[in-house]
Amino acid sequence: MPRRLHDHPVGNLSSRHTPHSRNDNSDYATALRLLRGIPPPTAQIPRVIGVDDFALKRRHRYATIIIDAETGERLDVLPGREAATLTAWLHGKQGIEAVCRDGSATYAEAIRRALPDAVQVSDRWHLWKNPCDKVLAEVRTHAPCWDTINPPRPGGVREQTTRERRHKVHTLLGQGVGLLECARRLSLALNTVKRYARSPEPPADRIAPRYRPTLVDPYRHHLRRRRSETPAVPVTHLLHEIRKLGYTGSANLLVRYLNQGRAEGDRPVTTPRHLARLLLTHPEHLRTKDTALLGLLTAACPEMTALARLTGEFATLLTPAQANNDKLTQWITTARSVNLPHLHSFCNGLELDRAAVNAGLTLPWSNGRTEGVNTRTKKIMRQMHGRAGFDLLRHRILLQ
């Protein structure tokens, strides 16, 4: 009987079974000793620094990185992301005039304690990320309004199946049937049953189908015209007609194409996420058909019209200018006068951190360099996975 690969002495690639493992460990220790022997560069404390956290183990352990916000030079890496740790590092460093950070209240409190006279600068990327989430929430809230002109997808098999399954699950749960028994009776996975059980209402999102190009696509306009003129036209007649026009596919492909409803409509179903993306995209970067679609959908709902206008106005504030402080005040007043509760919540968050937000919209500094350092830090962590502790990671970050 032939021996399997892992039975062969060469098949097991574990280092403890190779004759060179001792030399490899010695070389590894030598490399670490030489690396630790390189002293980290001594940097002068700059006038503008950037502070951000990164995960050592997601949702469990974090660290704080501090850099020169103007040059990107690494200053220090602190264990943890508690206010006391950052406060201890900042204490006595009166040469720091400004600190760039995200919306963390912990970092804000640490900076206030150690450097009460320093300017805190809120990062503009995070200032844009927060309204993006609020815009999507508003679009979903007003979906019954703008969805009235959203072209339905013929068939809707997936959406219909989802609603039917959810109804069956809630019917059984109402009869006192357990989750596991529901999964057995409906031949569904237990996690699927749990997901349906957690949703009190049917999902409001429209599911946009994603299809690959097929051989039928060039003849869609002909099929749509023929089916609108004669709704009962047999598929065999349509197949014969498009074959005369050059169709080389099979009859099954045509039947599946028609059953999916792909012959009707010039565009797919517009989902809340799609509409939110259109609202958050710069108008100059939208295609002509996307601009027309955005105007059509927002015109059907007064709140969506106001949301589109407010989103564009806030985006212009992200270009630093001295007048942005007063413009932001006017923007908040206008946003609160419109029936957009999720946007009201965003305005409340801006007011809570107003000084740092004003600095972020008027001063040229940002936390972009710190985010870039964090990206390179993740690469270092992947290279060192499971082989070193925090001290060596800190050493490598400061040397890069």
N, C-alpha and C positions, 0 to 999 in steps of 0.2 A: 504493500500500500504506500503510495507516495506521501512524503512528509509535507505538512503544510508549512506555509512561509514562516508563521510565528514559532514553529517547532525548530526551525533551522537556527543555528547559532548566529548567523548574520541577519536573520529576519527580524529579530528584536532589536530596535534601534535605541533602547534605553542606555543612557550613558554609563550606568553602573556595570553593564555587561560588556563594555568595550575595553580593549586593552589600553586605550589612550585616555581613559577618564581621569586618571590622576594628573596627567600632564595638562588636560583641559582645565581642570579645577585650579591648577597652579597658575596657568596663564590668565584665567579669569580673575583670580585674586591679585595677580600682578597688575592687571589693567585697572582694577578698582583702587589699588594702592597708589598707582600713578595718578589716577583721576582725582582722588582725594588730596593728593599732594599739590595740586594746582590751586593756588590761592584765588578765591573769588575776587573780581575787580572791586576796588574801593570807589564808590560813586559819591559825589557831592549831593547833598540834599537839594533838589531843584525847587523852583518856586511853584510849579504845577505838577501834581502827581495824579496817577490813576489808580483806583482801587477796585478790585473785583474778586469774586470767589470762583473756585472750581472744585469739582468733586473728586476726591480720592477714592471714594466708594459711594456711588449714587444713593442718596437718601439716608446715608449713614455717617460718612466722614467727609469733611470739606476742608479746604485751605484757602488762604487769602494771599493774593499776589499784589505787589505794589511796584509801580514803574514810574519812570519819568514820562509824563503825558506828552511832552513836546518832542523827545528824542526816541522814546520806546525803550530806554535803558532799564534793565531790571534792578530794582533797589533791594527788595527782600521778599521772602515767602514766609508767611506765618501759619502755624498750625491752627486749624479751626477758623471759624468766621464769627466769633463772639465779639461783642462790643468792647469788652475789657481787653482783649488781645490787641485790637487795633488802637485802642486808646493808649495802651502802654507804649506802643511803637511810636505814635504821633506825639506823645508828651515831650515837651521841650524843643520840638523842631519848629521854632517860630519863623524860620525862613520860608515855610510853605505858605503861599498866598492863595492857592486854589486847589480843590480836590475834585476830580471827576469820578462819578460813581453812578450806579444804576438807582432804581427806586427803593433800595433796601433801607428800611427804617433803622435797622441795627447799625449800619455804617454811618447813617446820618447822625444818630445819637453819639456815636464814638467820636466823630469829627467835632461835634458841638462841644463835647466835654474837653477834648484835648486842645483844639484850635478854634476857640469861639470867634476869632476875627477872620478866619479863612473863608473864602467863598466856595460854596458847594455848587458843583455844576452837574445837573442831571443829564444823563446821556440821551442824545436825540434819537438813537435807534430804539431805545425803550419807550421814549415818548411817542413814537409812531406805532410800536407794537401794541400798546394798550388800546388805542382807538381802533386798531384793526379788529381786535376781538369784539369790541363793542359794536362795530358796524355789522359784523356777521350776526350778532345777537339781535340787532334791530331788524335786519333783513328777514331773519327767521320769524320774528314776532309779527311782521306785517306781510308775511307770505300770503295769507288769504286775500289780501288786497291786490298786490301786483300780480299774483298768480292767476287772476281772472283772464288776463290776456296772454298767459303763458301757453303756448300750443301743447295740447296733451299728446302723450305718446300713445299711438294706437296699440291696443293689446294690453300693455302694462302688466305683463305676466308676473314679473318679479315683485312689483309692488302689491299686486293682488294676492299673490301667494303669501307674502309677509303679513298682510293684514288678516288673512284667513287663519294662518297659524297662530298669530297673537290672540285672535278671538277664541280659537279652540283651547288654547292654554288657559286663558282667563275663565272660560266656561268651566273647565275641569277644576281649576283652583276654587271657583265659587261653590262647587259641589263638595269641597273638602278633600279633593284628591291631592296627594303630595307631589312634589316636584319630580322625584324619581319615577313615580308611577305615571305622571304625565309624559315624561320622556319615553317610557316603555310603550304606552298606548299610542302615541303619535309618531313613534319611530324617529324621534329627534334626539340630538345630543343633549345631555343634561345642561351644559353651558348655554345652549340655545334657548332652552326652556327658561332658564334663570334670567336670561336677557329679556325675553318677552314678559316675564312676570314682573320685572322691575319697571317696565314702561307702563304707566297708568293710562296713557293715551296712545293711539296709533302714531307712528313717526310722521312728522310733518314734512320732512325733507323729500323732495322729488328725487328719484334715483335716475341719474342720467346714464343711458347705455353707452358703452364704448365698444365700437365695432371696428374691426380691421377692414381695410379696403378689399373689395371683391370684384369679380369680373362683371357683376351686374351694375356697378356704380355708373358707368358711362351711359346706361340706358334708363336711369331713374326718371328723368323728365318725360321720356316716352311712356313709361309705365304709369306715372302719375296722371298724365293727360288721358290715357286710354281708360284708366280706372275711374276717373272723374266723369268722363263722357258716358261710359257704360259700366256701372258698378258691378254688374253680374258677368263681366267678360271672363270666360274660362282661362285658366292659367295656361292650358295647352295652346290657346290662340296667342297669348302674349309671348310664350316661348317661341312659337313659330315666327312671330313678327320681329323679335329682337335678334333672332338668328339670321334673318335676312339682313339686319343692320350690322352684323359682324360678331354677335355674341357667340362665344366658344365654350361657355360653361355648361354645367349639367342642369337638368330639370329640378333636381332636389335643391340645388343652390338657389334657384329662382324662387321656389316655394318657401324656403326658409327665409329668404330676403323679404318676401311679401308678408309672411306671418309675423315677422319682427316689426313690421310697420315702417321699414326704412325707405319705402317708395314715397311716402307722404311726408310733406314738410321739407323746408329748406334748411332747417337747423334743428339740433337736438333739444331736448327738454332743458330749460334753464333752472338750475338748482339754486338754493340760497347761497351756497358757497361760490358758485359761478358769478352770481350777481354782485356779491361782496367783492370778488376779485376785480370786476369791472369798475366798481365804485372806487377802489383803492389804487387803480392804475392811472398813471399820468395820462391825461387826454391825448397828448401827442404820441403816446406809445400804443394807443388802441387802433385796431384795424377799422376800416370804414363800416363794416357790418357790425362790429362790436359797439361802435359809437351809436349807430342807429338802434341797436337792440337796447342799449342802456337808456337812451332817450325814451324809447317806447315803454319800458318797464317802469322807469321813475315817474313818467307822466301819469301813470295810472293810479298813483298813490301820493297824496300831498306830503306825507311824512318822508317818503323816499326821495321826493324832490328836494326837501329841506336837508335830508341826510347827505345827498350828493353835493349840495352846495357847501355844507359845513365841512365835509371831508376834504374837499378841494381847498377851502380857505385855511384849514389847519395845516395841510401839507405845505402851503407856501410859508408858514411860520417856521418851518424846520430849517430854512436858510437863515443863518444868523444875521440879525440887523438890530440896530439900537431901538427902532420903533416897534419891535415885536412885543415889547412889554404891554404897551397900550392896546395893540391889536389883539393880544391874547385876552385882555379884559373884555373887550368888545365881543370877541368870539364866544367867550363863556356866557356872557349875558344873552347873546342871540341863541345859543344852544339850549339854555335853560328855558327859553320862551317857547320852544317847540316841544310837542308831545313825543319825546324820545327818551324814555326813562333810563335806558342803558347808557346813553350819552351823558345824561345828568350824573350818573355814577362816576363816569370818567372825569367830569368837571369837578366833582367833589375831591377826587384824588389829586387833581392839579392844584386845587386851593390848599390842600394839606401840605404840599411840598412846593409852594408857590415861589419862594426865593430861589431854590435850586432850578426850578423850571425856567424862571426868567433868565437866570444865568446861562442855561443851556441854549436858550433861543436868541440870546444877544451876544454871547462870547464865542470865540472861535474854537475853544477847546471841546473835546469830547472823549469818550472812553473807547474809541475805536482801536487805538493802539493796544490797550489792555486786552480787548477781545482777541486781537491778533496774537498776542503773547499766549493767551489761554489756548488758542488753537494749536500753537506749536508745543505747548506743554502737554497736551493730550497725545501728541505724537511721541514725545519722550516717555510718557507713562506706558504707552503700548510697547515700546522697546524694552522697558524695564519690568514688564508685568511679572509679578511674583518673585522678583529677584533682589529687591532692595527696599529700604524703608524711606521714611520721609526725609531724613537728613541727606541721603544721597540724591533724592529727587530735587530737593532744594538746591543742592550744590550744582547739579547739572543745569537747572533753570537759570541760575545766576551766571553760569559760564557760557550759556548759548548766545 
